[in-house]
């Protein structure tokens, strides 16, 4: 089989792994990916679509269009590895496997080229800033605003490697694949007093503790679905034992498999923070950060099953959504989507761990799955 990039997709992953860039700063990664796409005949390449996003469009013939999405960004995590392809950028590494996700999409492209594909249109999305929840939304917004020659997609597909699952097994799920989430920052401002006379103070710490208690009880409103509220940080006061604090900043994360319930928890925490603060004589302000909608699959489950069978991949049907969040959900605002997982090994280090390294064996497996999905969806 021919090599359309001048090197293997394994070598591409290793180069990406050696040169990671954090969210929003992926200009060199984007340039490299655009250069690889540009090696393919009749490929239209768009740059800087939503931050540093890159899109490649290849028209093979009549029939529907199918999209494939991968992420450009790495994490601010110092890598702990002896591998030859270890990160050369201090304090940054591909500890989530986005280098492998890009390689799998490029492998799918190579498969389609080698098969001399004659039907449909393949659209390759390489987005910025998945880790901060900004990139997919920015790319979808840019697609809406810009007049690009990109056909309407029948489906847009994405994969994520999953440590703790058997290496190479495809993890499929109908409906919600991954929870939505939002960070919540509540600033409570009260009044200081001498520590000997706390009755003269309006202590924002006391209000914050009540907000935490309220937030932790919120998921119980819907016991039929998964929801969770997690306390992240509480910052208040100085190292002075004689004075109560004036201001407290509380950080929480809420998540749910249901978009409406996630929104309800976000709104309720803001409203309750106002009520509790007012009752205590304090003021509160609530801000929301890093919002991810739930990642909900459209009806391509049977197609995915068939693709896995044709690619010789074992499957596992997940009976509950993953707790983590994925900004691929923003693609669902524009296209029908299907998100799946691929196991990266039972003993694989966790995502975001300093010793995580995407298994090279998955590149071909993921690429084969993508290519088979393309054939099924464009036949």
Beta strands, then each sheet from edge to edge (+ up, - down):
strand 1: 43-46
strand 2: 54-59
strand 3: 65-71
strand 4: 121-127
strand 5: 153-162
strand 6: 170-172
strand 7: 176-178
strand 8: 180-189
strand 9: 227-236
strand 10: 247-256
strand 11: 283-292
strand 12: 295-296
strand 13: 315-317
strand 14: 337-343
sheet 1: 1+ 2- 4+ 3+ 5+ 14+ 6- 13-
sheet 2: 7+ 12-
sheet 3: 9+ 10- 8+ 11-
end
